[in-house]
Amino acid sequence: MAAERQELQFDPNAYDTAERDPLVYSPDEWTFPIGQPLSSSWLGQVHRGTPWQTIYLKSSPIDTVTWAQWTGDTQTSFNKYFDAANSAPVRDWHLASLLASLFNTNNFTTLFRVNNPNPNDWQGLLDGLTALTNGNAEIDPVLISSNSPQAMVIAGSIQSERALQPGQIFSDVGDILATPQLAKQSPFINTSVVDYNGNPVYPSDEVFEMIPSQLLSLLRADSTGSIALTNSQPVVQFTGYDGHPYAIQTSSDLVNWVSISTNYPAGGVITFTSSGIQNANRRFYRSVLLQ
């Protein structure tokens, strides 16, 4: 153990939480969920199979070359670190959202839209969640209040991050983890503490990932749509959750909507061809989750 800690002093990434979990100096120092009820709070404690990393719920990406060297997987394809790029910690986000949905027992229609544009709604969602704070040099739990400054910071930051995403949407629930204020830059965490060598003294992963581990299971991805030509016929597609019905609605003015069919996604996709698309001057489509 002493040798491993000594080696960290010469590692330029020794304190980079994009590479390893904080306070984990060797593979023996993971904190696994023991005697805990099955819940989304497990997510940050599940070992992901790479050196010193559990399922990653933080926002910072790591460059592919560093990750390839760290994992020892330097296999290249077309002069690129293919394996390392696809096993990078931020790739865990889709896995995290999948597991969170399995842990959730709430009615599906009550889940919160991950692309909800109203910061006040996000503050309401955060209300009552538990955060861990190290503000007093000790780790203390605190209940988040919807009208607290911290909730306002997090809600606003989620909206700012969404605006930076492709198409200005979170395509998947796990994409929300790109928001630094949910973890590494949480307003509940003091990250300015340093040791006598000037190295940062981070709290544990549990502290960093407390909020996202609770939040993920409360969210659902939005159904997104596209139209493409197949054999000169416009075909409409929407994403959705298998086993849940969606009403497909159409409108000419984005105000008055008429349901034209009810569909169940297969493999996460609804595909249909609507007669009259080619003859319409202007027509919009949307999907509405029914239950």
N, C-alpha and C positions, 0 to 999 in steps of 0.2 A: 504493500500500500504506500509506504513512504517513497519507494522508488517511482511509483506511478505519479505521485503528487510532485516529486522532483522533476520528472519528465515534463509535466504540464508547464513548468516555468519556462521551458524553451520552446513551447508550442505557441506560435502567434495567434492561434485560434482557441487557446485554452479556455477562454471565458466567453466564447461566441455561442450564444444560445441557439443560433441557427444551425450549429453543428452538433451540439450535444445538450443533454438535459442539465440544467444547473444543479450543482451539489452532487452530481454523479461522477465520481472520480474513477470508478472502476465498475465492471459489470455486476459486482456484488452489491452495489448500492442503490439498485432500483427499489422503489416502494411499490409492491404489488397489492392489488385489492384482496385483502384477507378478511373474511368475516363480515363483508359489506353486502348489503342487499344489491341485487342487480339493478343498475341504473346508469344513466349517461355519465355520472361522476367517475365511472371507471375509465373513460376513454383515454385520458392522459396517463393512465397507469398500465396500459397494455403494451407489452414489448413488441416492437415492429420488426424485429429480426435483423437490425443493423446496429453497428457499434454504439452503445451508450445512448440509444434513442428509443423512446416510447412513441406511441401515436402522437403526431405533432399538431398541436393546437395553437401554435404561435405564428406570428406574421412574417418573420424575417426569412427570406430565401438565402441560400448559400450558393456560391458559384460552383459550377459543375466540376471543374478541375479539382478544387479543394475537396469536394465530396467524394470524387472518385478515389483520390489518394487516401482519404480517411477511411473509406469502406474497404479499400483494397480491390475494388472492382474497377479495373482500368481497361476493361475490354472496350474496344472501339469499333465503330461501324461508320464507314465513309468519313473517317478521321474525326468522329465525334464519340464522346463517352455515352453511348446509347443507354446502357444499363444504369449508369449513375444518374443520368438525367431523369430517367423514369422511376428511380427509387428515391429521389430527393425528398427530404422531409415534407415539403409543401404538397407533394403528391398524395400525402395522407389525408388531405382535406375531404376528398370524395369518399374515402373509406370511413372517415369520422362521421360524415353526414348519414351514410348508410347504417352504421351501427347505432347512431342516435335515434334513427327512425325505428329500429328494432326494439330499443329500450322504451320507446314512448307508448303509453297506453291510453292517451287522450283520444277523443273523437277526432278523426282526421280533419273534418271541416273546421274545427276550432283552432287548428294550428295557424300560426302567424305567418303571413306572406313574407318571404325573405326580401322582396322588393317593395315592401310598403314604403311609400315616399314621405310619410308623416313622422317627423321626429318625436312629436308628442305621443304617438302610438308606441314608438319604440321605448320611450321613457316609461310608459305604462307597462310594457312587457317586462322591463327590467325590475319593476317594483316588486320587492319581496324576495328577489334572488339574493344569495349570499356571496359576498366578496371577502377575500382575505387581505388584510392590510398589515404592513410592517412599519407603519408610521411611528410607532412607539418602541422600535427596536425589537419588538416581539410580534409574533404572528397572531393576529386577533381577527375573529370573524365579525362581520358587520352586515346588517341587512340593508340592501339598496332601497332607497326611497325614490319614487318617480320624480319628485320635485327637487332632488339634491343636485348640486353642481356637477357631481361626478356622473350622474345619469344623463345630464344634459350634454356633457362632453362626449360620452360614449355614443349617444343617439346621433349627435351631429357628425361624429367621425364616421359612423356607419354610412350615413348619406354621402359624405365626401368620398369615401372609398368606392361606393357603388357608382358614382359618377366617373370614376377612373377605369371601370371595368369595360371590356368590349361590349358595345351596344348599350352601355350605361346600365347594365343589369347584372345581378348575381345569377349565373346560370344554374348553380347548384347551391344547396344550403351551406356546404362546406366553404364556398367562396367567401363567405362573410369573415372567415378567419384571416383574410388579408388585412383586416382592420387592426392596426397596432394597438389601439386604445382598449381592445378587448383583453389583451394579455400583456405584452412587454411594456407598453406605454399606458397601462391602466392608471387612471387617476387615483386609484387606491394604493398604488405601490410606489415606494421610494426606491428608485434605482441609482441614487447618487452616492450611496454608501460605498466606501473603498477600504481596503485593508492597508497595512503599514507599507506595502510596496506600491500602493496606488492602483491595485487591481480592483475591479468592481466586485462587490459582495452581493450576489443576487440571492433572493429568496428561492425556495424550492419550486419545482415545476407545478406542484399543487397550487401554490399561490398565483403563479402566472396564469394557470389554465382553469381556475375555479369558475370564472364567469362563462367562458365559452363552453365548458363541459356541461353546464346547466342550460345554456341558451339553445344549443343545437337541437335538443329534443323538442323544443317548442316551435320549431320552424318547419315550413314546407316550401319547396321550390314552386315558382310560378309556372303555369303552362305557357309556353312560348310557341309562336306559330310561324309558318312560312308557306309560300305558294311557289310552285314550280310547274313548268310545262312538261307533260309526259304525253308523247304522241300527239302533240299540238293541243292537248287538253289540260287546262289548269287543274292541278291537284293541290289540295290544301292539307297541311300537316300541322298537328299540335302535339306537344309533349304532354305527358300526364302520368299519373300513378296507376299502375295496373290494379284492377279490382274495384276502381271507383268510377262512377258514371260522370260524364261531362256533357253538358248541353252545348252544341255548336250553334252560335247565333250569328245573324247577319244584320247589317244596317247600311243605309245609304248616307247617313248624316252623323254617325257616331253618337246619336242621342236616342233614337228609337231603335230597339233591337227586337228581332223576331227569332225564336228558336226554330231551327230547321231539322235537327236530329239530336238523338242522344247516343253517345258512343262510349265504349269502354276501351281504354288503351291496350294495345298488345305490344309487349316489349317496350313499354314506355312511350308509345307513339300512337296517335290517332291519324288515320289517313282516309280522306274521302274526296270524292269528286261531286261537286254540286252543279246540277243543270242550270243553265242560264248565266253562268259566270261570264262567258264570252260576250253575251248580249247586253250585259249591264254596263251602264255608263260609269258608275262608281259603286263599289261594294266593299264593305269592310267585314271582317270576320273576327270572332273572339270565341274562346272556350270558357265555360263557367262550371266550376266544380259543384256537383249536386249533393254528394254525400260521401 
